[in-house]
Amino acid sequence: SRITAVPQFEVGTAPAHRAFVHAQLRLLSGRTPEAKKDLSERVAQVLRRLSPRPAGVMVQLSVEIVDMDRPSYVKERL
């Protein structure tokens, strides 16, 4: 798991206070579209519950599933 804070960002072009929470899940390929949809919905549900909602700020939430090519993936413990 990794969390990255983005110190500077721009969301859209309207002069409004905006922020975002984005989760990217990188999974080894092979899961069905239904399994990926279920997983992204579960992650979004947790983010909805735990994400801060500052007054006067519109927070956008998104979840992205990325397939990693199983045959070319390498993982080692050194």
mmCIF file of the N, C-alpha and C atoms, coordinates in Angstrom:
data_MODEL
# 
_entry.id   MODEL 
# 
loop_
_atom_site.group_PDB 
_atom_site.id 
_atom_site.type_symbol 
_atom_site.label_atom_id 
_atom_site.label_alt_id 
_atom_site.label_comp_id 
_atom_site.label_asym_id 
_atom_site.label_entity_id 
_atom_site.label_seq_id 
_atom_site.pdbx_PDB_ins_code 
_atom_site.Cartn_x 
_atom_site.Cartn_y 
_atom_site.Cartn_z 
_atom_site.occupancy 
_atom_site.B_iso_or_equiv 
_atom_site.pdbx_formal_charge 
_atom_site.auth_seq_id 
_atom_site.auth_comp_id 
_atom_site.auth_asym_id 
_atom_site.auth_atom_id 
_atom_site.pdbx_PDB_model_num 
ATOM 1   N N  . SER A 1 1  ? 0.832   -1.177  0.000   1.00 0.00 ? 1  SER A N  1 
ATOM 2   C CA . SER A 1 1  ? 0.000   0.000   0.000   1.00 0.00 ? 1  SER A CA 1 
ATOM 3   C C  . SER A 1 1  ? 0.876   1.240   0.000   1.00 0.00 ? 1  SER A C  1 
ATOM 4   N N  . ARG A 1 2  ? 0.455   2.224   -0.773  1.00 0.00 ? 2  ARG A N  1 
ATOM 5   C CA . ARG A 1 2  ? 1.155   3.504   -0.806  1.00 0.00 ? 2  ARG A CA 1 
ATOM 6   C C  . ARG A 1 2  ? 0.123   4.616   -0.817  1.00 0.00 ? 2  ARG A C  1 
ATOM 7   N N  . ILE A 1 3  ? 0.414   5.662   -0.107  1.00 0.00 ? 3  ILE A N  1 
ATOM 8   C CA . ILE A 1 3  ? -0.420  6.861   -0.129  1.00 0.00 ? 3  ILE A CA 1 
ATOM 9   C C  . ILE A 1 3  ? 0.471   8.008   -0.552  1.00 0.00 ? 3  ILE A C  1 
ATOM 10  N N  . THR A 1 4  ? -0.002  8.782   -1.515  1.00 0.00 ? 4  THR A N  1 
ATOM 11  C CA . THR A 1 4  ? 0.767   9.918   -1.999  1.00 0.00 ? 4  THR A CA 1 
ATOM 12  C C  . THR A 1 4  ? -0.058  11.181  -1.833  1.00 0.00 ? 4  THR A C  1 
ATOM 13  N N  . ALA A 1 5  ? 0.476   12.121  -1.089  1.00 0.00 ? 5  ALA A N  1 
ATOM 14  C CA . ALA A 1 5  ? -0.175  13.429  -0.968  1.00 0.00 ? 5  ALA A CA 1 
ATOM 15  C C  . ALA A 1 5  ? 0.305   14.298  -2.126  1.00 0.00 ? 5  ALA A C  1 
ATOM 16  N N  . VAL A 1 6  ? -0.615  14.953  -2.774  1.00 0.00 ? 6  VAL A N  1 
ATOM 17  C CA . VAL A 1 6  ? -0.288  15.831  -3.893  1.00 0.00 ? 6  VAL A CA 1 
ATOM 18  C C  . VAL A 1 6  ? -0.365  17.269  -3.382  1.00 0.00 ? 6  VAL A C  1 
ATOM 19  N N  . PRO A 1 7  ? 0.784   17.934  -3.199  1.00 0.00 ? 7  PRO A N  1 
ATOM 20  C CA . PRO A 1 7  ? 0.772   19.265  -2.592  1.00 0.00 ? 7  PRO A CA 1 
ATOM 21  C C  . PRO A 1 7  ? 0.137   20.345  -3.469  1.00 0.00 ? 7  PRO A C  1 
ATOM 22  N N  . GLN A 1 8  ? 0.220   20.201  -4.776  1.00 0.00 ? 8  GLN A N  1 
ATOM 23  C CA . GLN A 1 8  ? -0.383  21.176  -5.686  1.00 0.00 ? 8  GLN A CA 1 
ATOM 24  C C  . GLN A 1 8  ? -1.159  20.435  -6.761  1.00 0.00 ? 8  GLN A C  1 
ATOM 25  N N  . PHE A 1 9  ? -2.384  20.888  -7.010  1.00 0.00 ? 9  PHE A N  1 
ATOM 26  C CA . PHE A 1 9  ? -3.204  20.261  -8.037  1.00 0.00 ? 9  PHE A CA 1 
ATOM 27  C C  . PHE A 1 9  ? -4.268  21.246  -8.497  1.00 0.00 ? 9  PHE A C  1 
ATOM 28  N N  . GLU A 1 10 ? -4.856  20.972  -9.618  1.00 0.00 ? 10 GLU A N  1 
ATOM 29  C CA . GLU A 1 10 ? -5.946  21.775  -10.174 1.00 0.00 ? 10 GLU A CA 1 
ATOM 30  C C  . GLU A 1 10 ? -7.021  20.808  -10.638 1.00 0.00 ? 10 GLU A C  1 
ATOM 31  N N  . VAL A 1 11 ? -8.252  21.019  -10.197 1.00 0.00 ? 11 VAL A N  1 
ATOM 32  C CA . VAL A 1 11 ? -9.376  20.189  -10.605 1.00 0.00 ? 11 VAL A CA 1 
ATOM 33  C C  . VAL A 1 11 ? -10.322 21.057  -11.404 1.00 0.00 ? 11 VAL A C  1 
ATOM 34  N N  . GLY A 1 12 ? -10.436 20.788  -12.698 1.00 0.00 ? 12 GLY A N  1 
ATOM 35  C CA . GLY A 1 12 ? -11.340 21.554  -13.548 1.00 0.00 ? 12 GLY A CA 1 
ATOM 36  C C  . GLY A 1 12 ? -10.859 22.967  -13.795 1.00 0.00 ? 12 GLY A C  1 
ATOM 37  N N  . THR A 1 13 ? -11.761 23.790  -14.322 1.00 0.00 ? 13 THR A N  1 
ATOM 38  C CA . THR A 1 13 ? -11.408 25.168  -14.663 1.00 0.00 ? 13 THR A CA 1 
ATOM 39  C C  . THR A 1 13 ? -12.232 26.200  -13.909 1.00 0.00 ? 13 THR A C  1 
ATOM 40  N N  . ALA A 1 14 ? -13.259 25.756  -13.183 1.00 0.00 ? 14 ALA A N  1 
ATOM 41  C CA . ALA A 1 14 ? -14.107 26.688  -12.432 1.00 0.00 ? 14 ALA A CA 1 
ATOM 42  C C  . ALA A 1 14 ? -13.359 27.205  -11.207 1.00 0.00 ? 14 ALA A C  1 
ATOM 43  N N  . PRO A 1 15 ? -13.567 28.469  -10.869 1.00 0.00 ? 15 PRO A N  1 
ATOM 44  C CA . PRO A 1 15 ? -12.893 29.038  -9.693  1.00 0.00 ? 15 PRO A CA 1 
ATOM 45  C C  . PRO A 1 15 ? -13.587 28.603  -8.391  1.00 0.00 ? 15 PRO A C  1 
ATOM 46  N N  . ALA A 1 16 ? -13.471 27.336  -8.060  1.00 0.00 ? 16 ALA A N  1 
ATOM 47  C CA . ALA A 1 16 ? -14.112 26.813  -6.850  1.00 0.00 ? 16 ALA A CA 1 
ATOM 48  C C  . ALA A 1 16 ? -13.084 26.031  -6.037  1.00 0.00 ? 16 ALA A C  1 
ATOM 49  N N  . HIS A 1 17 ? -13.357 25.890  -4.767  1.00 0.00 ? 17 HIS A N  1 
ATOM 50  C CA . HIS A 1 17 ? -12.473 25.100  -3.913  1.00 0.00 ? 17 HIS A CA 1 
ATOM 51  C C  . HIS A 1 17 ? -12.788 23.627  -4.144  1.00 0.00 ? 17 HIS A C  1 
ATOM 52  N N  . ARG A 1 18 ? -11.802 22.921  -4.656  1.00 0.00 ? 18 ARG A N  1 
ATOM 53  C CA . ARG A 1 18 ? -11.995 21.511  -4.978  1.00 0.00 ? 18 ARG A CA 1 
ATOM 54  C C  . ARG A 1 18 ? -10.827 20.689  -4.473  1.00 0.00 ? 18 ARG A C  1 
ATOM 55  N N  . ALA A 1 19 ? -11.094 19.420  -4.266  1.00 0.00 ? 19 ALA A N  1 
ATOM 56  C CA . ALA A 1 19 ? -10.063 18.476  -3.860  1.00 0.00 ? 19 ALA A CA 1 
ATOM 57  C C  . ALA A 1 19 ? -10.439 17.112  -4.440  1.00 0.00 ? 19 ALA A C  1 
ATOM 58  N N  . PHE A 1 20 ? -9.545  16.148  -4.305  1.00 0.00 ? 20 PHE A N  1 
ATOM 59  C CA . PHE A 1 20 ? -9.862  14.814  -4.807  1.00 0.00 ? 20 PHE A CA 1 
ATOM 60  C C  . PHE A 1 20 ? -9.215  13.740  -3.944  1.00 0.00 ? 20 PHE A C  1 
ATOM 61  N N  . VAL A 1 21 ? -9.844  12.584  -3.981  1.00 0.00 ? 21 VAL A N  1 
ATOM 62  C CA . VAL A 1 21 ? -9.296  11.368  -3.395  1.00 0.00 ? 21 VAL A CA 1 
ATOM 63  C C  . VAL A 1 21 ? -9.374  10.333  -4.502  1.00 0.00 ? 21 VAL A C  1 
ATOM 64  N N  . HIS A 1 22 ? -8.225  9.758   -4.848  1.00 0.00 ? 22 HIS A N  1 
ATOM 65  C CA . HIS A 1 22 ? -8.181  8.788   -5.942  1.00 0.00 ? 22 HIS A CA 1 
ATOM 66  C C  . HIS A 1 22 ? -7.436  7.555   -5.469  1.00 0.00 ? 22 HIS A C  1 
ATOM 67  N N  . ALA A 1 23 ? -8.047  6.399   -5.669  1.00 0.00 ? 23 ALA A N  1 
ATOM 68  C CA . ALA A 1 23 ? -7.396  5.129   -5.350  1.00 0.00 ? 23 ALA A CA 1 
ATOM 69  C C  . ALA A 1 23 ? -7.120  4.399   -6.644  1.00 0.00 ? 23 ALA A C  1 
ATOM 70  N N  . GLN A 1 24 ? -5.892  3.934   -6.788  1.00 0.00 ? 24 GLN A N  1 
ATOM 71  C CA . GLN A 1 24 ? -5.522  3.122   -7.946  1.00 0.00 ? 24 GLN A CA 1 
ATOM 72  C C  . GLN A 1 24 ? -5.114  1.753   -7.415  1.00 0.00 ? 24 GLN A C  1 
ATOM 73  N N  . LEU A 1 25 ? -5.803  0.738   -7.871  1.00 0.00 ? 25 LEU A N  1 
ATOM 74  C CA . LEU A 1 25 ? -5.479  -0.625  -7.472  1.00 0.00 ? 25 LEU A CA 1 
ATOM 75  C C  . LEU A 1 25 ? -4.848  -1.331  -8.660  1.00 0.00 ? 25 LEU A C  1 
ATOM 76  N N  . ARG A 1 26 ? -3.625  -1.764  -8.481  1.00 0.00 ? 26 ARG A N  1 
ATOM 77  C CA . ARG A 1 26 ? -2.911  -2.482  -9.523  1.00 0.00 ? 26 ARG A CA 1 
ATOM 78  C C  . ARG A 1 26 ? -2.970  -3.959  -9.163  1.00 0.00 ? 26 ARG A C  1 
ATOM 79  N N  . LEU A 1 27 ? -3.664  -4.726  -10.005 1.00 0.00 ? 27 LEU A N  1 
ATOM 80  C CA . LEU A 1 27 ? -3.894  -6.144  -9.740  1.00 0.00 ? 27 LEU A CA 1 
ATOM 81  C C  . LEU A 1 27 ? -3.308  -6.983  -10.866 1.00 0.00 ? 27 LEU A C  1 
ATOM 82  N N  . LEU A 1 28 ? -2.808  -8.160  -10.512 1.00 0.00 ? 28 LEU A N  1 
ATOM 83  C CA . LEU A 1 28 ? -2.375  -9.072  -11.563 1.00 0.00 ? 28 LEU A CA 1 
ATOM 84  C C  . LEU A 1 28 ? -3.570  -9.430  -12.438 1.00 0.00 ? 28 LEU A C  1 
ATOM 85  N N  . SER A 1 29 ? -3.356  -9.488  -13.715 1.00 0.00 ? 29 SER A N  1 
ATOM 86  C CA . SER A 1 29 ? -4.437  -9.743  -14.673 1.00 0.00 ? 29 SER A CA 1 
ATOM 87  C C  . SER A 1 29 ? -5.099  -11.092 -14.404 1.00 0.00 ? 29 SER A C  1 
ATOM 88  N N  . GLY A 1 30 ? -6.341  -11.205 -14.865 1.00 0.00 ? 30 GLY A N  1 
ATOM 89  C CA . GLY A 1 30 ? -7.045  -12.471 -14.760 1.00 0.00 ? 30 GLY A CA 1 
ATOM 90  C C  . GLY A 1 30 ? -8.379  -12.390 -14.034 1.00 0.00 ? 30 GLY A C  1 
ATOM 91  N N  . ARG A 1 31 ? -8.652  -11.286 -13.370 1.00 0.00 ? 31 ARG A N  1 
ATOM 92  C CA . ARG A 1 31 ? -9.929  -11.160 -12.670 1.00 0.00 ? 31 ARG A CA 1 
ATOM 93  C C  . ARG A 1 31 ? -11.034 -10.775 -13.653 1.00 0.00 ? 31 ARG A C  1 
ATOM 94  N N  . THR A 1 32 ? -12.232 -11.204 -13.353 1.00 0.00 ? 32 THR A N  1 
ATOM 95  C CA . THR A 1 32 ? -13.369 -10.891 -14.220 1.00 0.00 ? 32 THR A CA 1 
ATOM 96  C C  . THR A 1 32 ? -13.750 -9.422  -14.067 1.00 0.00 ? 32 THR A C  1 
ATOM 97  N N  . PRO A 1 33 ? -14.423 -8.866  -15.072 1.00 0.00 ? 33 PRO A N  1 
ATOM 98  C CA . PRO A 1 33 ? -14.915 -7.490  -14.934 1.00 0.00 ? 33 PRO A CA 1 
ATOM 99  C C  . PRO A 1 33 ? -15.833 -7.332  -13.714 1.00 0.00 ? 33 PRO A C  1 
ATOM 100 N N  . GLU A 1 34 ? -16.616 -8.343  -13.409 1.00 0.00 ? 34 GLU A N  1 
ATOM 101 C CA . GLU A 1 34 ? -17.512 -8.277  -12.251 1.00 0.00 ? 34 GLU A CA 1 
ATOM 102 C C  . GLU A 1 34 ? -16.717 -8.215  -10.949 1.00 0.00 ? 34 GLU A C  1 
ATOM 103 N N  . ALA A 1 35 ? -15.656 -8.993  -10.844 1.00 0.00 ? 35 ALA A N  1 
ATOM 104 C CA . ALA A 1 35 ? -14.822 -8.978  -9.635  1.00 0.00 ? 35 ALA A CA 1 
ATOM 105 C C  . ALA A 1 35 ? -14.143 -7.621  -9.468  1.00 0.00 ? 35 ALA A C  1 
ATOM 106 N N  . LYS A 1 36 ? -13.659 -7.049  -10.577 1.00 0.00 ? 36 LYS A N  1 
ATOM 107 C CA . LYS A 1 36 ? -13.004 -5.739  -10.512 1.00 0.00 ? 36 LYS A CA 1 
ATOM 108 C C  . LYS A 1 36 ? -14.002 -4.652  -10.132 1.00 0.00 ? 36 LYS A C  1 
ATOM 109 N N  . LYS A 1 37 ? -15.211 -4.727  -10.660 1.00 0.00 ? 37 LYS A N  1 
ATOM 110 C CA . LYS A 1 37 ? -16.254 -3.753  -10.324 1.00 0.00 ? 37 LYS A CA 1 
ATOM 111 C C  . LYS A 1 37 ? -16.611 -3.853  -8.847  1.00 0.00 ? 37 LYS A C  1 
ATOM 112 N N  . ASP A 1 38 ? -16.750 -5.058  -8.343  1.00 0.00 ? 38 ASP A N  1 
ATOM 113 C CA . ASP A 1 38 ? -17.064 -5.261  -6.932  1.00 0.00 ? 38 ASP A CA 1 
ATOM 114 C C  . ASP A 1 38 ? -15.962 -4.686  -6.050  1.00 0.00 ? 38 ASP A C  1 
ATOM 115 N N  . LEU A 1 39 ? -14.727 -4.941  -6.391  1.00 0.00 ? 39 LEU A N  1 
ATOM 116 C CA . LEU A 1 39 ? -13.606 -4.438  -5.608  1.00 0.00 ? 39 LEU A CA 1 
ATOM 117 C C  . LEU A 1 39 ? -13.555 -2.912  -5.627  1.00 0.00 ? 39 LEU A C  1 
ATOM 118 N N  . SER A 1 40 ? -13.747 -2.314  -6.803  1.00 0.00 ? 40 SER A N  1 
ATOM 119 C CA . SER A 1 40 ? -13.710 -0.851  -6.871  1.00 0.00 ? 40 SER A CA 1 
ATOM 120 C C  . SER A 1 40 ? -14.852 -0.226  -6.079  1.00 0.00 ? 40 SER A C  1 
ATOM 121 N N  . GLU A 1 41 ? -16.026 -0.846  -6.084  1.00 0.00 ? 41 GLU A N  1 
ATOM 122 C CA . GLU A 1 41 ? -17.153 -0.340  -5.287  1.00 0.00 ? 41 GLU A CA 1 
ATOM 123 C C  . GLU A 1 41 ? -16.863 -0.432  -3.791  1.00 0.00 ? 41 GLU A C  1 
ATOM 124 N N  . ARG A 1 42 ? -16.212 -1.519  -3.375  1.00 0.00 ? 42 ARG A N  1 
ATOM 125 C CA . ARG A 1 42 ? -15.874 -1.680  -1.955  1.00 0.00 ? 42 ARG A CA 1 
ATOM 126 C C  . ARG A 1 42 ? -14.859 -0.634  -1.504  1.00 0.00 ? 42 ARG A C  1 
ATOM 127 N N  . VAL A 1 43 ? -13.863 -0.382  -2.350  1.00 0.00 ? 43 VAL A N  1 
ATOM 128 C CA . VAL A 1 43 ? -12.857 0.631   -2.017  1.00 0.00 ? 43 VAL A CA 1 
ATOM 129 C C  . VAL A 1 43 ? -13.518 2.007   -1.963  1.00 0.00 ? 43 VAL A C  1 
ATOM 130 N N  . ALA A 1 44 ? -14.385 2.306   -2.936  1.00 0.00 ? 44 ALA A N  1 
ATOM 131 C CA . ALA A 1 44 ? -15.086 3.596   -2.952  1.00 0.00 ? 44 ALA A CA 1 
ATOM 132 C C  . ALA A 1 44 ? -15.927 3.758   -1.689  1.00 0.00 ? 44 ALA A C  1 
ATOM 133 N N  . GLN A 1 45 ? -16.554 2.700   -1.234  1.00 0.00 ? 45 GLN A N  1 
ATOM 134 C CA . GLN A 1 45 ? -17.373 2.764   -0.023  1.00 0.00 ? 45 GLN A CA 1 
ATOM 135 C C  . GLN A 1 45 ? -16.518 3.148   1.185   1.00 0.00 ? 45 GLN A C  1 
ATOM 136 N N  . VAL A 1 46 ? -15.342 2.562   1.299   1.00 0.00 ? 46 VAL A N  1 
ATOM 137 C CA . VAL A 1 46 ? -14.444 2.890   2.414   1.00 0.00 ? 46 VAL A CA 1 
ATOM 138 C C  . VAL A 1 46 ? -13.968 4.341   2.299   1.00 0.00 ? 46 VAL A C  1 
ATOM 139 N N  . LEU A 1 47 ? -13.604 4.758   1.079   1.00 0.00 ? 47 LEU A N  1 
ATOM 140 C CA . LEU A 1 47 ? -13.146 6.132   0.882   1.00 0.00 ? 47 LEU A CA 1 
ATOM 141 C C  . LEU A 1 47 ? -14.243 7.135   1.219   1.00 0.00 ? 47 LEU A C  1 
ATOM 142 N N  . ARG A 1 48 ? -15.477 6.842   0.841   1.00 0.00 ? 48 ARG A N  1 
ATOM 143 C CA . ARG A 1 48 ? -16.604 7.731   1.171   1.00 0.00 ? 48 ARG A CA 1 
ATOM 144 C C  . ARG A 1 48 ? -16.710 7.913   2.678   1.00 0.00 ? 48 ARG A C  1 
ATOM 145 N N  . ARG A 1 49 ? -16.513 6.829   3.409   1.00 0.00 ? 49 ARG A N  1 
ATOM 146 C CA . ARG A 1 49 ? -16.650 6.878   4.863   1.00 0.00 ? 49 ARG A CA 1 
ATOM 147 C C  . ARG A 1 49 ? -15.483 7.596   5.539   1.00 0.00 ? 49 ARG A C  1 
ATOM 148 N N  . LEU A 1 50 ? -14.263 7.440   5.000   1.00 0.00 ? 50 LEU A N  1 
ATOM 149 C CA . LEU A 1 50 ? -13.079 7.935   5.692   1.00 0.00 ? 50 LEU A CA 1 
ATOM 150 C C  . LEU A 1 50 ? -12.509 9.249   5.168   1.00 0.00 ? 50 LEU A C  1 
ATOM 151 N N  . SER A 1 51 ? -12.922 9.676   3.990   1.00 0.00 ? 51 SER A N  1 
ATOM 152 C CA . SER A 1 51 ? -12.342 10.892  3.406   1.00 0.00 ? 51 SER A CA 1 
ATOM 153 C C  . SER A 1 51 ? -12.835 12.140  4.114   1.00 0.00 ? 51 SER A C  1 
ATOM 154 N N  . PRO A 1 52 ? -11.930 13.079  4.378   1.00 0.00 ? 52 PRO A N  1 
ATOM 155 C CA . PRO A 1 52 ? -12.351 14.347  4.978   1.00 0.00 ? 52 PRO A CA 1 
ATOM 156 C C  . PRO A 1 52 ? -13.225 15.140  4.011   1.00 0.00 ? 52 PRO A C  1 
ATOM 157 N N  . ARG A 1 53 ? -14.111 15.924  4.565   1.00 0.00 ? 53 ARG A N  1 
ATOM 158 C CA . ARG A 1 53 ? -15.013 16.763  3.766   1.00 0.00 ? 53 ARG A CA 1 
ATOM 159 C C  . ARG A 1 53 ? -14.985 18.180  4.325   1.00 0.00 ? 53 ARG A C  1 
ATOM 160 N N  . PRO A 1 54 ? -13.938 18.928  3.987   1.00 0.00 ? 54 PRO A N  1 
ATOM 161 C CA . PRO A 1 54 ? -13.830 20.291  4.514   1.00 0.00 ? 54 PRO A CA 1 
ATOM 162 C C  . PRO A 1 54 ? -15.009 21.154  4.055   1.00 0.00 ? 54 PRO A C  1 
ATOM 163 N N  . ALA A 1 55 ? -15.463 22.023  4.928   1.00 0.00 ? 55 ALA A N  1 
ATOM 164 C CA . ALA A 1 55 ? -16.574 22.918  4.588   1.00 0.00 ? 55 ALA A CA 1 
ATOM 165 C C  . ALA A 1 55 ? -16.196 23.782  3.399   1.00 0.00 ? 55 ALA A C  1 
ATOM 166 N N  . GLY A 1 56 ? -17.100 23.905  2.453   1.00 0.00 ? 56 GLY A N  1 
ATOM 167 C CA . GLY A 1 56 ? -16.889 24.757  1.292   1.00 0.00 ? 56 GLY A CA 1 
ATOM 168 C C  . GLY A 1 56 ? -15.997 24.156  0.220   1.00 0.00 ? 56 GLY A C  1 
ATOM 169 N N  . VAL A 1 57 ? -15.625 22.879  0.359   1.00 0.00 ? 57 VAL A N  1 
ATOM 170 C CA . VAL A 1 57 ? -14.755 22.231  -0.631  1.00 0.00 ? 57 VAL A CA 1 
ATOM 171 C C  . VAL A 1 57 ? -15.510 21.056  -1.255  1.00 0.00 ? 57 VAL A C  1 
ATOM 172 N N  . MET A 1 58 ? -15.544 21.019  -2.590  1.00 0.00 ? 58 MET A N  1 
ATOM 173 C CA . MET A 1 58 ? -16.140 19.901  -3.301  1.00 0.00 ? 58 MET A CA 1 
ATOM 174 C C  . MET A 1 58 ? -15.051 18.848  -3.490  1.00 0.00 ? 58 MET A C  1 
ATOM 175 N N  . VAL A 1 59 ? -15.261 17.667  -2.916  1.00 0.00 ? 59 VAL A N  1 
ATOM 176 C CA . VAL A 1 59 ? -14.278 16.590  -2.993  1.00 0.00 ? 59 VAL A CA 1 
ATOM 177 C C  . VAL A 1 59 ? -14.744 15.568  -4.015  1.00 0.00 ? 59 VAL A C  1 
ATOM 178 N N  . GLN A 1 60 ? -13.901 15.294  -5.005  1.00 0.00 ? 60 GLN A N  1 
ATOM 179 C CA . GLN A 1 60 ? -14.183 14.270  -6.009  1.00 0.00 ? 60 GLN A CA 1 
ATOM 180 C C  . GLN A 1 60 ? -13.525 12.971  -5.572  1.00 0.00 ? 60 GLN A C  1 
ATOM 181 N N  . LEU A 1 61 ? -14.232 11.868  -5.731  1.00 0.00 ? 61 LEU A N  1 
ATOM 182 C CA . LEU A 1 61 ? -13.722 10.563  -5.341  1.00 0.00 ? 61 LEU A CA 1 
ATOM 183 C C  . LEU A 1 61 ? -13.711 9.664   -6.567  1.00 0.00 ? 61 LEU A C  1 
ATOM 184 N N  . SER A 1 62 ? -12.610 8.948   -6.777  1.00 0.00 ? 62 SER A N  1 
ATOM 185 C CA . SER A 1 62 ? -12.543 8.010   -7.892  1.00 0.00 ? 62 SER A CA 1 
ATOM 186 C C  . SER A 1 62 ? -11.717 6.792   -7.512  1.00 0.00 ? 62 SER A C  1 
ATOM 187 N N  . VAL A 1 63 ? -12.037 5.672   -8.159  1.00 0.00 ? 63 VAL A N  1 
ATOM 188 C CA . VAL A 1 63 ? -11.305 4.428   -7.964  1.00 0.00 ? 63 VAL A CA 1 
ATOM 189 C C  . VAL A 1 63 ? -10.998 3.861   -9.346  1.00 0.00 ? 63 VAL A C  1 
ATOM 190 N N  . GLU A 1 64 ? -9.764  3.451   -9.534  1.00 0.00 ? 64 GLU A N  1 
ATOM 191 C CA . GLU A 1 64 ? -9.305  2.928   -10.828 1.00 0.00 ? 64 GLU A CA 1 
ATOM 192 C C  . GLU A 1 64 ? -8.648  1.567   -10.615 1.00 0.00 ? 64 GLU A C  1 
ATOM 193 N N  . ILE A 1 65 ? -9.069  0.585   -11.401 1.00 0.00 ? 65 ILE A N  1 
ATOM 194 C CA . ILE A 1 65 ? -8.443  -0.737  -11.375 1.00 0.00 ? 65 ILE A CA 1 
ATOM 195 C C  . ILE A 1 65 ? -7.520  -0.837  -12.591 1.00 0.00 ? 65 ILE A C  1 
ATOM 196 N N  . VAL A 1 66 ? -6.271  -1.202  -12.359 1.00 0.00 ? 66 VAL A N  1 
ATOM 197 C CA . VAL A 1 66 ? -5.289  -1.335  -13.438 1.00 0.00 ? 66 VAL A CA 1 
ATOM 198 C C  . VAL A 1 66 ? -4.804  -2.781  -13.456 1.00 0.00 ? 66 VAL A C  1 
ATOM 199 N N  . ASP A 1 67 ? -4.960  -3.443  -14.601 1.00 0.00 ? 67 ASP A N  1 
ATOM 200 C CA . ASP A 1 67 ? -4.444  -4.801  -14.760 1.00 0.00 ? 67 ASP A CA 1 
ATOM 201 C C  . ASP A 1 67 ? -2.942  -4.778  -15.002 1.00 0.00 ? 67 ASP A C  1 
ATOM 202 N N  . MET A 1 68 ? -2.213  -5.578  -14.233 1.00 0.00 ? 68 MET A N  1 
ATOM 203 C CA . MET A 1 68 ? -0.783  -5.750  -14.454 1.00 0.00 ? 68 MET A CA 1 
ATOM 204 C C  . MET A 1 68 ? -0.609  -7.054  -15.233 1.00 0.00 ? 68 MET A C  1 
ATOM 205 N N  . ASP A 1 69 ? 0.254   -7.028  -16.216 1.00 0.00 ? 69 ASP A N  1 
ATOM 206 C CA . ASP A 1 69 ? 0.491   -8.203  -17.051 1.00 0.00 ? 69 ASP A CA 1 
ATOM 207 C C  . ASP A 1 69 ? 1.140   -9.310  -16.215 1.00 0.00 ? 69 ASP A C  1 
ATOM 208 N N  . ARG A 1 70 ? 0.398   -10.370 -15.972 1.00 0.00 ? 70 ARG A N  1 
ATOM 209 C CA . ARG A 1 70 ? 0.869   -11.458 -15.111 1.00 0.00 ? 70 ARG A CA 1 
ATOM 210 C C  . ARG A 1 70 ? 2.165   -12.098 -15.613 1.00 0.00 ? 70 ARG A C  1 
ATOM 211 N N  . PRO A 1 71 ? 2.276   -12.425 -16.920 1.00 0.00 ? 71 PRO A N  1 
ATOM 212 C CA . PRO A 1 71 ? 3.511   -13.090 -17.376 1.00 0.00 ? 71 PRO A CA 1 
ATOM 213 C C  . PRO A 1 71 ? 4.780   -12.255 -17.216 1.00 0.00 ? 71 PRO A C  1 
ATOM 214 N N  . SER A 1 72 ? 4.675   -10.943 -17.282 1.00 0.00 ? 72 SER A N  1 
ATOM 215 C CA . SER A 1 72 ? 5.885   -10.133 -17.207 1.00 0.00 ? 72 SER A CA 1 
ATOM 216 C C  . SER A 1 72 ? 6.146   -9.552  -15.816 1.00 0.00 ? 72 SER A C  1 
ATOM 217 N N  . TYR A 1 73 ? 5.244   -9.794  -14.875 1.00 0.00 ? 73 TYR A N  1 
ATOM 218 C CA . TYR A 1 73 ? 5.400   -9.248  -13.527 1.00 0.00 ? 73 TYR A CA 1 
ATOM 219 C C  . TYR A 1 73 ? 6.478   -10.001 -12.770 1.00 0.00 ? 73 TYR A C  1 
ATOM 220 N N  . VAL A 1 74 ? 7.351   -9.271  -12.114 1.00 0.00 ? 74 VAL A N  1 
ATOM 221 C CA . VAL A 1 74 ? 8.407   -9.870  -11.301 1.00 0.00 ? 74 VAL A CA 1 
ATOM 222 C C  . VAL A 1 74 ? 8.336   -9.274  -9.903  1.00 0.00 ? 74 VAL A C  1 
ATOM 223 N N  . LYS A 1 75 ? 8.400   -10.136 -8.904  1.00 0.00 ? 75 LYS A N  1 
ATOM 224 C CA . LYS A 1 75 ? 8.438   -9.694  -7.509  1.00 0.00 ? 75 LYS A CA 1 
ATOM 225 C C  . LYS A 1 75 ? 9.449   -10.561 -6.777  1.00 0.00 ? 75 LYS A C  1 
ATOM 226 N N  . GLU A 1 76 ? 10.314  -9.908  -6.029  1.00 0.00 ? 76 GLU A N  1 
ATOM 227 C CA . GLU A 1 76 ? 11.343  -10.630 -5.290  1.00 0.00 ? 76 GLU A CA 1 
ATOM 228 C C  . GLU A 1 76 ? 11.472  -10.052 -3.894  1.00 0.00 ? 76 GLU A C  1 
ATOM 229 N N  . ARG A 1 77 ? 11.924  -10.849 -2.992  1.00 0.00 ? 77 ARG A N  1 
ATOM 230 C CA . ARG A 1 77 ? 12.271  -10.388 -1.650  1.00 0.00 ? 77 ARG A CA 1 
ATOM 231 C C  . ARG A 1 77 ? 13.776  -10.520 -1.508  1.00 0.00 ? 77 ARG A C  1 
ATOM 232 N N  . LEU A 1 78 ? 14.442  -9.423  -1.250  1.00 0.00 ? 78 LEU A N  1 
ATOM 233 C CA . LEU A 1 78 ? 15.900  -9.422  -1.167  1.00 0.00 ? 78 LEU A CA 1 
ATOM 234 C C  . LEU A 1 78 ? 16.366  -9.302  0.278   1.00 0.00 ? 78 LEU A C  1 
# 
